[in-house]
Amino acid sequence: MRDDVPGSMTSRVRSYCLSGGAVCDADPARALPALHSHVHSSYRRNPGGVADAAADFAAARALAGR
């Protein structure tokens, strides 16, 4: 997936997605089944540290006043 983020925003924006996720790998042909897949609900178990990485990024931005 390619992110469409303006160059001026790249230091302030990150994408934390798991392969096959309904939002990150959006495909109208498989949108409904993807919402009910194990990928969509597995973020809470923090596979690959994705939840920790997202939280660390958000905390760093908040502490930097951005």
PDB file of N, CA, C, O and CB in Angstrom:
ATOM      1  N   MET A   1       0.845  -1.182   0.000  1.00  0.00           N
ATOM      2  CA  MET A   1       0.000   0.000   0.000  1.00  0.00           C
ATOM      3  C   MET A   1       0.886   1.240   0.000  1.00  0.00           C
ATOM      4  O   MET A   1       1.884   1.296   0.719  1.00  0.00           O
ATOM      5  CB  MET A   1      -0.959   0.001   1.221  1.00  0.00           C
ATOM      6  N   ARG A   2       0.524   2.222  -0.800  1.00  0.00           N
ATOM      7  CA  ARG A   2       1.256   3.469  -0.870  1.00  0.00           C
ATOM      8  C   ARG A   2       0.458   4.522  -0.113  1.00  0.00           C
ATOM      9  O   ARG A   2      -0.741   4.687  -0.338  1.00  0.00           O
ATOM     10  CB  ARG A   2       1.511   3.898  -2.348  1.00  0.00           C
ATOM     11  N   ASP A   3       1.125   5.224   0.774  1.00  0.00           N
ATOM     12  CA  ASP A   3       0.462   6.293   1.525  1.00  0.00           C
ATOM     13  C   ASP A   3       0.517   7.575   0.719  1.00  0.00           C
ATOM     14  O   ASP A   3       1.543   7.899   0.121  1.00  0.00           O
ATOM     15  CB  ASP A   3       1.118   6.494   2.916  1.00  0.00           C
ATOM     16  N   ASP A   4      -0.580   8.299   0.704  1.00  0.00           N
ATOM     17  CA  ASP A   4      -0.640   9.601   0.052  1.00  0.00           C
ATOM     18  C   ASP A   4      -0.541  10.680   1.116  1.00  0.00           C
ATOM     19  O   ASP A   4      -1.549  11.226   1.564  1.00  0.00           O
ATOM     20  CB  ASP A   4      -1.946   9.757  -0.781  1.00  0.00           C
ATOM     21  N   VAL A   5       0.682  10.977   1.510  1.00  0.00           N
ATOM     22  CA  VAL A   5       0.937  11.952   2.561  1.00  0.00           C
ATOM     23  C   VAL A   5       1.814  13.052   1.977  1.00  0.00           C
ATOM     24  O   VAL A   5       2.864  12.764   1.403  1.00  0.00           O
ATOM     25  CB  VAL A   5       1.613  11.287   3.808  1.00  0.00           C
ATOM     26  N   PRO A   6       1.392  14.324   2.116  1.00  0.00           N
ATOM     27  CA  PRO A   6       2.227  15.425   1.626  1.00  0.00           C
ATOM     28  C   PRO A   6       3.605  15.399   2.285  1.00  0.00           C
ATOM     29  O   PRO A   6       3.724  15.053   3.461  1.00  0.00           O
ATOM     30  CB  PRO A   6       1.541  16.779   1.888  1.00  0.00           C
ATOM     31  N   GLY A   7       4.630  15.758   1.544  1.00  0.00           N
ATOM     32  CA  GLY A   7       5.988  15.754   2.052  1.00  0.00           C
ATOM     33  C   GLY A   7       6.153  16.521   3.346  1.00  0.00           C
ATOM     34  O   GLY A   7       6.957  16.142   4.197  1.00  0.00           O
ATOM     35  N   SER A   8       5.400  17.594   3.502  1.00  0.00           N
ATOM     36  CA  SER A   8       5.514  18.407   4.718  1.00  0.00           C
ATOM     37  C   SER A   8       4.960  17.703   5.957  1.00  0.00           C
ATOM     38  O   SER A   8       5.168  18.170   7.077  1.00  0.00           O
ATOM     39  CB  SER A   8       4.793  19.726   4.522  1.00  0.00           C
ATOM     40  N   MET A   9       4.271  16.607   5.770  1.00  0.00           N
ATOM     41  CA  MET A   9       3.644  15.888   6.890  1.00  0.00           C
ATOM     42  C   MET A   9       4.336  14.576   7.230  1.00  0.00           C
ATOM     43  O   MET A   9       3.970  13.939   8.217  1.00  0.00           O
ATOM     44  CB  MET A   9       2.200  15.613   6.572  1.00  0.00           C
ATOM     45  N   THR A  10       5.319  14.151   6.453  1.00  0.00           N
ATOM     46  CA  THR A  10       5.873  12.810   6.640  1.00  0.00           C
ATOM     47  C   THR A  10       6.512  12.592   8.010  1.00  0.00           C
ATOM     48  O   THR A  10       6.531  11.462   8.498  1.00  0.00           O
ATOM     49  CB  THR A  10       6.888  12.539   5.578  1.00  0.00           C
ATOM     50  N   SER A  11       7.028  13.630   8.632  1.00  0.00           N
ATOM     51  CA  SER A  11       7.617  13.449   9.965  1.00  0.00           C
ATOM     52  C   SER A  11       6.548  13.352  11.049  1.00  0.00           C
ATOM     53  O   SER A  11       6.847  12.994  12.188  1.00  0.00           O
ATOM     54  CB  SER A  11       8.568  14.602  10.283  1.00  0.00           C
ATOM     55  N   ARG A  12       5.310  13.666  10.698  1.00  0.00           N
ATOM     56  CA  ARG A  12       4.234  13.694  11.690  1.00  0.00           C
ATOM     57  C   ARG A  12       3.209  12.576  11.505  1.00  0.00           C
ATOM     58  O   ARG A  12       2.274  12.453  12.296  1.00  0.00           O
ATOM     59  CB  ARG A  12       3.534  15.022  11.635  1.00  0.00           C
ATOM     60  N   VAL A  13       3.384  11.767  10.470  1.00  0.00           N
ATOM     61  CA  VAL A  13       2.395  10.750  10.135  1.00  0.00           C
ATOM     62  C   VAL A  13       3.076   9.390   9.996  1.00  0.00           C
ATOM     63  O   VAL A  13       4.146   9.289   9.394  1.00  0.00           O
ATOM     64  CB  VAL A  13       1.647  11.121   8.833  1.00  0.00           C
ATOM     65  N   ARG A  14       2.466   8.355  10.545  1.00  0.00           N
ATOM     66  CA  ARG A  14       2.945   6.991  10.390  1.00  0.00           C
ATOM     67  C   ARG A  14       1.748   6.079  10.160  1.00  0.00           C
ATOM     68  O   ARG A  14       0.632   6.381  10.583  1.00  0.00           O
ATOM     69  CB  ARG A  14       3.764   6.536  11.634  1.00  0.00           C
ATOM     70  N   SER A  15       1.984   4.996   9.505  1.00  0.00           N
ATOM     71  CA  SER A  15       0.961   3.988   9.270  1.00  0.00           C
ATOM     72  C   SER A  15       1.386   2.709   9.973  1.00  0.00           C
ATOM     73  O   SER A  15       2.493   2.216   9.757  1.00  0.00           O
ATOM     74  CB  SER A  15       0.739   3.746   7.743  1.00  0.00           C
ATOM     75  N   TYR A  16       0.527   2.182  10.799  1.00  0.00           N
ATOM     76  CA  TYR A  16       0.811   0.943  11.526  1.00  0.00           C
ATOM     77  C   TYR A  16      -0.253  -0.073  11.134  1.00  0.00           C
ATOM     78  O   TYR A  16      -1.344  -0.115  11.703  1.00  0.00           O
ATOM     79  CB  TYR A  16       0.835   1.175  13.087  1.00  0.00           C
ATOM     80  N   CYS A  17       0.092  -0.876  10.163  1.00  0.00           N
ATOM     81  CA  CYS A  17      -0.872  -1.828   9.611  1.00  0.00           C
ATOM     82  C   CYS A  17      -0.318  -3.238   9.623  1.00  0.00           C
ATOM     83  O   CYS A  17       0.889  -3.460   9.533  1.00  0.00           O
ATOM     84  CB  CYS A  17      -1.258  -1.434   8.191  1.00  0.00           C
ATOM     85  N   LEU A  18      -1.222  -4.171   9.736  1.00  0.00           N
ATOM     86  CA  LEU A  18      -0.881  -5.573   9.579  1.00  0.00           C
ATOM     87  C   LEU A  18      -1.335  -6.003   8.197  1.00  0.00           C
ATOM     88  O   LEU A  18      -2.391  -5.577   7.729  1.00  0.00           O
ATOM     89  CB  LEU A  18      -1.532  -6.452  10.694  1.00  0.00           C
ATOM     90  N   SER A  19      -0.561  -6.830   7.549  1.00  0.00           N
ATOM     91  CA  SER A  19      -0.909  -7.310   6.221  1.00  0.00           C
ATOM     92  C   SER A  19      -2.268  -7.996   6.242  1.00  0.00           C
ATOM     93  O   SER A  19      -2.538  -8.838   7.099  1.00  0.00           O
ATOM     94  CB  SER A  19       0.166  -8.269   5.696  1.00  0.00           C
ATOM     95  N   GLY A  20      -3.114  -7.629   5.297  1.00  0.00           N
ATOM     96  CA  GLY A  20      -4.441  -8.218   5.217  1.00  0.00           C
ATOM     97  C   GLY A  20      -5.487  -7.491   6.022  1.00  0.00           C
ATOM     98  O   GLY A  20      -6.633  -7.938   6.078  1.00  0.00           O
ATOM     99  N   GLY A  21      -5.133  -6.380   6.651  1.00  0.00           N
ATOM    100  CA  GLY A  21      -6.096  -5.611   7.434  1.00  0.00           C
ATOM    101  C   GLY A  21      -7.143  -4.952   6.543  1.00  0.00           C
ATOM    102  O   GLY A  21      -6.845  -4.567   5.413  1.00  0.00           O
ATOM    103  N   ALA A  22      -8.353  -4.824   7.044  1.00  0.00           N
ATOM    104  CA  ALA A  22      -9.471  -4.300   6.251  1.00  0.00           C
ATOM    105  C   ALA A  22      -9.289  -2.840   5.866  1.00  0.00           C
ATOM    106  O   ALA A  22      -9.782  -2.425   4.817  1.00  0.00           O
ATOM    107  CB  ALA A  22     -10.762  -4.458   7.014  1.00  0.00           C
ATOM    108  N   VAL A  23      -8.615  -2.066   6.658  1.00  0.00           N
ATOM    109  CA  VAL A  23      -8.435  -0.648   6.368  1.00  0.00           C
ATOM    110  C   VAL A  23      -7.177  -0.417   5.541  1.00  0.00           C
ATOM    111  O   VAL A  23      -7.220   0.271   4.521  1.00  0.00           O
ATOM    112  CB  VAL A  23      -8.369   0.158   7.665  1.00  0.00           C
ATOM    113  N   CYS A  24      -6.087  -0.973   5.966  1.00  0.00           N
ATOM    114  CA  CYS A  24      -4.805  -0.732   5.296  1.00  0.00           C
ATOM    115  C   CYS A  24      -4.714  -1.387   3.928  1.00  0.00           C
ATOM    116  O   CYS A  24      -4.110  -0.825   3.014  1.00  0.00           O
ATOM    117  CB  CYS A  24      -3.678  -1.226   6.159  1.00  0.00           C
ATOM    118  N   ASP A  25      -5.294  -2.548   3.774  1.00  0.00           N
ATOM    119  CA  ASP A  25      -5.287  -3.243   2.490  1.00  0.00           C
ATOM    120  C   ASP A  25      -6.690  -3.218   1.896  1.00  0.00           C
ATOM    121  O   ASP A  25      -7.204  -4.240   1.441  1.00  0.00           O
ATOM    122  CB  ASP A  25      -4.783  -4.704   2.650  1.00  0.00           C
ATOM    123  N   ALA A  26      -7.293  -2.051   1.909  1.00  0.00           N
ATOM    124  CA  ALA A  26      -8.676  -1.919   1.460  1.00  0.00           C
ATOM    125  C   ALA A  26      -8.852  -2.419   0.030  1.00  0.00           C
ATOM    126  O   ALA A  26      -8.096  -2.061  -0.873  1.00  0.00           O
ATOM    127  CB  ALA A  26      -9.126  -0.468   1.562  1.00  0.00           C
ATOM    128  N   ASP A  27      -9.847  -3.237  -0.144  1.00  0.00           N
ATOM    129  CA  ASP A  27     -10.214  -3.775  -1.446  1.00  0.00           C
ATOM    130  C   ASP A  27     -11.722  -3.966  -1.412  1.00  0.00           C
ATOM    131  O   ASP A  27     -12.219  -4.819  -0.677  1.00  0.00           O
ATOM    132  CB  ASP A  27      -9.451  -5.129  -1.771  1.00  0.00           C
ATOM    133  N   PRO A  28     -12.461  -3.181  -2.199  1.00  0.00           N
ATOM    134  CA  PRO A  28     -13.926  -3.270  -2.150  1.00  0.00           C
ATOM    135  C   PRO A  28     -14.468  -4.689  -2.323  1.00  0.00           C
ATOM    136  O   PRO A  28     -15.513  -5.024  -1.765  1.00  0.00           O
ATOM    137  CB  PRO A  28     -14.515  -2.389  -3.212  1.00  0.00           C
ATOM    138  N   ALA A  29     -13.772  -5.517  -3.086  1.00  0.00           N
ATOM    139  CA  ALA A  29     -14.256  -6.869  -3.338  1.00  0.00           C
ATOM    140  C   ALA A  29     -14.199  -7.757  -2.100  1.00  0.00           C
ATOM    141  O   ALA A  29     -14.933  -8.740  -2.009  1.00  0.00           O
ATOM    142  CB  ALA A  29     -13.456  -7.499  -4.447  1.00  0.00           C
ATOM    143  N   ARG A  30     -13.340  -7.421  -1.154  1.00  0.00           N
ATOM    144  CA  ARG A  30     -13.234  -8.254   0.044  1.00  0.00           C
ATOM    145  C   ARG A  30     -13.362  -7.458   1.328  1.00  0.00           C
ATOM    146  O   ARG A  30     -12.905  -7.913   2.377  1.00  0.00           O
ATOM    147  CB  ARG A  30     -11.925  -8.989   0.043  1.00  0.00           C
ATOM    148  N   ALA A  31     -13.967  -6.293   1.275  1.00  0.00           N
ATOM    149  CA  ALA A  31     -14.062  -5.411   2.436  1.00  0.00           C
ATOM    150  C   ALA A  31     -14.823  -6.038   3.600  1.00  0.00           C
ATOM    151  O   ALA A  31     -14.319  -6.048   4.722  1.00  0.00           O
ATOM    152  CB  ALA A  31     -14.727  -4.121   2.040  1.00  0.00           C
ATOM    153  N   LEU A  32     -16.004  -6.553   3.365  1.00  0.00           N
ATOM    154  CA  LEU A  32     -16.803  -7.117   4.459  1.00  0.00           C
ATOM    155  C   LEU A  32     -16.130  -8.334   5.095  1.00  0.00           C
ATOM    156  O   LEU A  32     -16.021  -8.387   6.320  1.00  0.00           O
ATOM    157  CB  LEU A  32     -18.189  -7.504   3.949  1.00  0.00           C
ATOM    158  N   PRO A  33     -15.674  -9.313   4.310  1.00  0.00           N
ATOM    159  CA  PRO A  33     -14.977 -10.435   4.959  1.00  0.00           C
ATOM    160  C   PRO A  33     -13.726  -9.993   5.721  1.00  0.00           C
ATOM    161  O   PRO A  33     -13.407 -10.554   6.769  1.00  0.00           O
ATOM    162  CB  PRO A  33     -14.593 -11.475   3.919  1.00  0.00           C
ATOM    163  N   ALA A  34     -13.032  -9.007   5.206  1.00  0.00           N
ATOM    164  CA  ALA A  34     -11.807  -8.541   5.870  1.00  0.00           C
ATOM    165  C   ALA A  34     -12.112  -7.932   7.232  1.00  0.00           C
ATOM    166  O   ALA A  34     -11.311  -8.059   8.158  1.00  0.00           O
ATOM    167  CB  ALA A  34     -11.081  -7.515   4.992  1.00  0.00           C
ATOM    168  N   LEU A  35     -13.247  -7.278   7.366  1.00  0.00           N
ATOM    169  CA  LEU A  35     -13.619  -6.690   8.653  1.00  0.00           C
ATOM    170  C   LEU A  35     -13.813  -7.758   9.722  1.00  0.00           C
ATOM    171  O   LEU A  35     -13.652  -7.497  10.914  1.00  0.00           O
ATOM    172  CB  LEU A  35     -14.893  -5.863   8.509  1.00  0.00           C
ATOM    173  N   HIS A  36     -14.153  -8.936   9.292  1.00  0.00           N
ATOM    174  CA  HIS A  36     -14.402 -10.024  10.243  1.00  0.00           C
ATOM    175  C   HIS A  36     -13.232 -11.005  10.309  1.00  0.00           C
ATOM    176  O   HIS A  36     -13.348 -12.077  10.903  1.00  0.00           O
ATOM    177  CB  HIS A  36     -15.678 -10.769   9.862  1.00  0.00           C
ATOM    178  N   SER A  37     -12.127 -10.643   9.710  1.00  0.00           N
ATOM    179  CA  SER A  37     -10.978 -11.542   9.718  1.00  0.00           C
ATOM    180  C   SER A  37     -10.224 -11.455  11.037  1.00  0.00           C
ATOM    181  O   SER A  37     -10.428 -10.531  11.825  1.00  0.00           O
ATOM    182  CB  SER A  37     -10.042 -11.220   8.556  1.00  0.00           C
ATOM    183  N   HIS A  38      -9.367 -12.410  11.260  1.00  0.00           N
ATOM    184  CA  HIS A  38      -8.548 -12.423  12.464  1.00  0.00           C
ATOM    185  C   HIS A  38      -7.567 -11.255  12.482  1.00  0.00           C
ATOM    186  O   HIS A  38      -7.162 -10.801  13.552  1.00  0.00           O
ATOM    187  CB  HIS A  38      -7.794 -13.741  12.573  1.00  0.00           C
ATOM    188  N   VAL A  39      -7.180 -10.763  11.293  1.00  0.00           N
ATOM    189  CA  VAL A  39      -6.215  -9.655  11.229  1.00  0.00           C
ATOM    190  C   VAL A  39      -6.790  -8.411  11.892  1.00  0.00           C
ATOM    191  O   VAL A  39      -6.109  -7.749  12.675  1.00  0.00           O
ATOM    192  CB  VAL A  39      -5.830  -9.347   9.763  1.00  0.00           C
ATOM    193  N   HIS A  40      -8.033  -8.096  11.582  1.00  0.00           N
ATOM    194  CA  HIS A  40      -8.649  -6.878  12.100  1.00  0.00           C
ATOM    195  C   HIS A  40      -8.695  -6.867  13.625  1.00  0.00           C
ATOM    196  O   HIS A  40      -8.519  -5.818  14.244  1.00  0.00           O
ATOM    197  CB  HIS A  40     -10.055  -6.727  11.541  1.00  0.00           C
ATOM    198  N   SER A  41      -8.925  -8.005  14.220  1.00  0.00           N
ATOM    199  CA  SER A  41      -9.036  -8.054  15.687  1.00  0.00           C
ATOM    200  C   SER A  41      -7.722  -8.415  16.381  1.00  0.00           C
ATOM    201  O   SER A  41      -7.679  -8.469  17.611  1.00  0.00           O
ATOM    202  CB  SER A  41     -10.098  -9.055  16.083  1.00  0.00           C
ATOM    203  N   SER A  42      -6.655  -8.662  15.626  1.00  0.00           N
ATOM    204  CA  SER A  42      -5.413  -9.085  16.250  1.00  0.00           C
ATOM    205  C   SER A  42      -4.523  -7.935  16.706  1.00  0.00           C
ATOM    206  O   SER A  42      -3.530  -8.173  17.394  1.00  0.00           O
ATOM    207  CB  SER A  42      -4.657  -9.939  15.306  1.00  0.00           C
ATOM    208  N   TYR A  43      -4.848  -6.698  16.346  1.00  0.00           N
ATOM    209  CA  TYR A  43      -4.034  -5.561  16.791  1.00  0.00           C
ATOM    210  C   TYR A  43      -3.939  -5.525  18.317  1.00  0.00           C
ATOM    211  O   TYR A  43      -2.898  -5.155  18.860  1.00  0.00           O
ATOM    212  CB  TYR A  43      -4.624  -4.236  16.265  1.00  0.00           C
ATOM    213  N   ARG A  44      -4.992  -5.897  18.999  1.00  0.00           N
ATOM    214  CA  ARG A  44      -4.999  -5.840  20.466  1.00  0.00           C
ATOM    215  C   ARG A  44      -3.966  -6.769  21.093  1.00  0.00           C
ATOM    216  O   ARG A  44      -3.546  -6.555  22.229  1.00  0.00           O
ATOM    217  CB  ARG A  44      -6.376  -6.190  20.992  1.00  0.00           C
ATOM    218  N   ARG A  45      -3.554  -7.807  20.352  1.00  0.00           N
ATOM    219  CA  ARG A  45      -2.529  -8.722  20.863  1.00  0.00           C
ATOM    220  C   ARG A  45      -1.117  -8.240  20.487  1.00  0.00           C
ATOM    221  O   ARG A  45      -0.128  -8.885  20.837  1.00  0.00           O
ATOM    222  CB  ARG A  45      -2.768 -10.147  20.316  1.00  0.00           C
ATOM    223  N   ASN A  46      -1.026  -7.112  19.779  1.00  0.00           N
ATOM    224  CA  ASN A  46       0.240  -6.455  19.478  1.00  0.00           C
ATOM    225  C   ASN A  46       1.226  -7.315  18.665  1.00  0.00           C
ATOM    226  O   ASN A  46       2.404  -7.398  19.011  1.00  0.00           O
ATOM    227  CB  ASN A  46       0.889  -6.044  20.759  1.00  0.00           C
ATOM    228  N   PRO A  47       0.744  -7.953  17.587  1.00  0.00           N
ATOM    229  CA  PRO A  47       1.669  -8.758  16.789  1.00  0.00           C
ATOM    230  C   PRO A  47       2.760  -7.887  16.175  1.00  0.00           C
ATOM    231  O   PRO A  47       2.484  -6.820  15.627  1.00  0.00           O
ATOM    232  CB  PRO A  47       0.911  -9.509  15.686  1.00  0.00           C
ATOM    233  N   GLY A  48       3.976  -8.346  16.273  1.00  0.00           N
ATOM    234  CA  GLY A  48       5.092  -7.598  15.711  1.00  0.00           C
ATOM    235  C   GLY A  48       5.367  -6.274  16.393  1.00  0.00           C
ATOM    236  O   GLY A  48       6.155  -5.469  15.896  1.00  0.00           O
ATOM    237  N   GLY A  49       4.726  -6.043  17.523  1.00  0.00           N
ATOM    238  CA  GLY A  49       4.948  -4.801  18.256  1.00  0.00           C
ATOM    239  C   GLY A  49       4.280  -3.587  17.642  1.00  0.00           C
ATOM    240  O   GLY A  49       4.643  -2.454  17.959  1.00  0.00           O
ATOM    241  N   VAL A  50       3.294  -3.809  16.752  1.00  0.00           N
ATOM    242  CA  VAL A  50       2.663  -2.695  16.051  1.00  0.00           C
ATOM    243  C   VAL A  50       1.954  -1.725  17.003  1.00  0.00           C
ATOM    244  O   VAL A  50       2.022  -0.513  16.803  1.00  0.00           O
ATOM    245  CB  VAL A  50       1.673  -3.226  15.034  1.00  0.00           C
ATOM    246  N   ALA A  51       1.291  -2.229  18.013  1.00  0.00           N
ATOM    247  CA  ALA A  51       0.601  -1.352  18.962  1.00  0.00           C
ATOM    248  C   ALA A  51       1.605  -0.547  19.790  1.00  0.00           C
ATOM    249  O   ALA A  51       1.401   0.641  20.041  1.00  0.00           O
ATOM    250  CB  ALA A  51      -0.311  -2.177  19.891  1.00  0.00           C
ATOM    251  N   ASP A  52       2.679  -1.195  20.206  1.00  0.00           N
ATOM    252  CA  ASP A  52       3.713  -0.484  20.966  1.00  0.00           C
ATOM    253  C   ASP A  52       4.374   0.593  20.118  1.00  0.00           C
ATOM    254  O   ASP A  52       4.622   1.699  20.598  1.00  0.00           O
ATOM    255  CB  ASP A  52       4.771  -1.468  21.482  1.00  0.00           C
ATOM    256  N   ALA A  53       4.659   0.275  18.859  1.00  0.00           N
ATOM    257  CA  ALA A  53       5.295   1.249  17.967  1.00  0.00           C
ATOM    258  C   ALA A  53       4.389   2.460  17.750  1.00  0.00           C
ATOM    259  O   ALA A  53       4.856   3.599  17.760  1.00  0.00           O
ATOM    260  CB  ALA A  53       5.641   0.597  16.614  1.00  0.00           C
ATOM    261  N   ALA A  54       3.107   2.214  17.556  1.00  0.00           N
ATOM    262  CA  ALA A  54       2.162   3.319  17.363  1.00  0.00           C
ATOM    263  C   ALA A  54       2.053   4.170  18.625  1.00  0.00           C
ATOM    264  O   ALA A  54       2.016   5.398  18.543  1.00  0.00           O
ATOM    265  CB  ALA A  54       0.776   2.778  16.970  1.00  0.00           C
ATOM    266  N   ALA A  55       2.001   3.532  19.782  1.00  0.00           N
ATOM    267  CA  ALA A  55       1.908   4.266  21.044  1.00  0.00           C
ATOM    268  C   ALA A  55       3.174   5.085  21.295  1.00  0.00           C
ATOM    269  O   ALA A  55       3.100   6.229  21.742  1.00  0.00           O
ATOM    270  CB  ALA A  55       1.666   3.296  22.211  1.00  0.00           C
ATOM    271  N   ASP A  56       4.325   4.500  21.010  1.00  0.00           N
ATOM    272  CA  ASP A  56       5.588   5.228  21.185  1.00  0.00           C
ATOM    273  C   ASP A  56       5.648   6.455  20.280  1.00  0.00           C
ATOM    274  O   ASP A  56       6.081   7.525  20.709  1.00  0.00           O
ATOM    275  CB  ASP A  56       6.782   4.306  20.897  1.00  0.00           C
ATOM    276  N   PHE A  57       5.215   6.304  19.033  1.00  0.00           N
ATOM    277  CA  PHE A  57       5.218   7.423  18.092  1.00  0.00           C
ATOM    278  C   PHE A  57       4.280   8.533  18.592  1.00  0.00           C
ATOM    279  O   PHE A  57       4.654   9.705  18.600  1.00  0.00           O
ATOM    280  CB  PHE A  57       4.791   6.947  16.674  1.00  0.00           C
ATOM    281  N   ALA A  58       3.071   8.160  19.006  1.00  0.00           N
ATOM    282  CA  ALA A  58       2.110   9.155  19.493  1.00  0.00           C
ATOM    283  C   ALA A  58       2.629   9.862  20.750  1.00  0.00           C
ATOM    284  O   ALA A  58       2.497  11.079  20.880  1.00  0.00           O
ATOM    285  CB  ALA A  58       0.755   8.486  19.786  1.00  0.00           C
ATOM    286  N   ALA A  59       3.211   9.107  21.660  1.00  0.00           N
ATOM    287  CA  ALA A  59       3.743   9.702  22.891  1.00  0.00           C
ATOM    288  C   ALA A  59       4.873  10.656  22.588  1.00  0.00           C
ATOM    289  O   ALA A  59       4.941  11.730  23.185  1.00  0.00           O
ATOM    290  CB  ALA A  59       4.225   8.620  23.851  1.00  0.00           C
ATOM    291  N   ALA A  60       5.758  10.300  21.683  1.00  0.00           N
ATOM    292  CA  ALA A  60       6.865  11.178  21.317  1.00  0.00           C
ATOM    293  C   ALA A  60       6.347  12.471  20.697  1.00  0.00           C
ATOM    294  O   ALA A  60       6.879  13.546  20.973  1.00  0.00           O
ATOM    295  CB  ALA A  60       7.815  10.466  20.346  1.00  0.00           C
ATOM    296  N   ARG A  61       5.325  12.378  19.870  1.00  0.00           N
ATOM    297  CA  ARG A  61       4.745  13.579  19.241  1.00  0.00           C
ATOM    298  C   ARG A  61       4.089  14.454  20.296  1.00  0.00           C
ATOM    299  O   ARG A  61       4.199  15.679  20.244  1.00  0.00           O
ATOM    300  CB  ARG A  61       3.712  13.190  18.150  1.00  0.00           C
ATOM    301  N   ALA A  62       3.406  13.836  21.254  1.00  0.00           N
ATOM    302  CA  ALA A  62       2.719  14.597  22.296  1.00  0.00           C
ATOM    303  C   ALA A  62       3.750  15.312  23.188  1.00  0.00           C
ATOM    304  O   ALA A  62       3.582  16.479  23.545  1.00  0.00           O
ATOM    305  CB  ALA A  62       1.809  13.659  23.149  1.00  0.00           C
ATOM    306  N   LEU A  63       4.800  14.596  23.530  1.00  0.00           N
ATOM    307  CA  LEU A  63       5.838  15.201  24.389  1.00  0.00           C
ATOM    308  C   LEU A  63       6.607  16.314  23.675  1.00  0.00           C
ATOM    309  O   LEU A  63       7.121  17.237  24.308  1.00  0.00           O
ATOM    310  CB  LEU A  63       6.821  14.126  24.860  1.00  0.00           C
ATOM    311  N   ALA A  64       6.675  16.210  22.360  1.00  0.00           N
ATOM    312  CA  ALA A  64       7.372  17.233  21.578  1.00  0.00           C
ATOM    313  C   ALA A  64       6.471  18.425  21.294  1.00  0.00           C
ATOM    314  O   ALA A  64       6.915  19.421  20.723  1.00  0.00           O
ATOM    315  CB  ALA A  64       7.880  16.644  20.265  1.00  0.00           C
ATOM    316  N   GLY A  65       5.205  18.326  21.691  1.00  0.00           N
ATOM    317  CA  GLY A  65       4.268  19.420  21.462  1.00  0.00           C
ATOM    318  C   GLY A  65       3.809  19.528  20.028  1.00  0.00           C
ATOM    319  O   GLY A  65       3.458  20.611  19.558  1.00  0.00           O
ATOM    320  N   ARG A  66       3.811  18.406  19.330  1.00  0.00           N
ATOM    321  CA  ARG A  66       3.407  18.410  17.918  1.00  0.00           C
ATOM    322  C   ARG A  66       2.098  17.728  17.747  1.00  0.00           C
ATOM    323  O   ARG A  66       1.593  17.632  16.628  1.00  0.00           O
ATOM    324  CB  ARG A  66       4.448  17.744  17.044  1.00  0.00           C
TER     325      ARG A  66
END
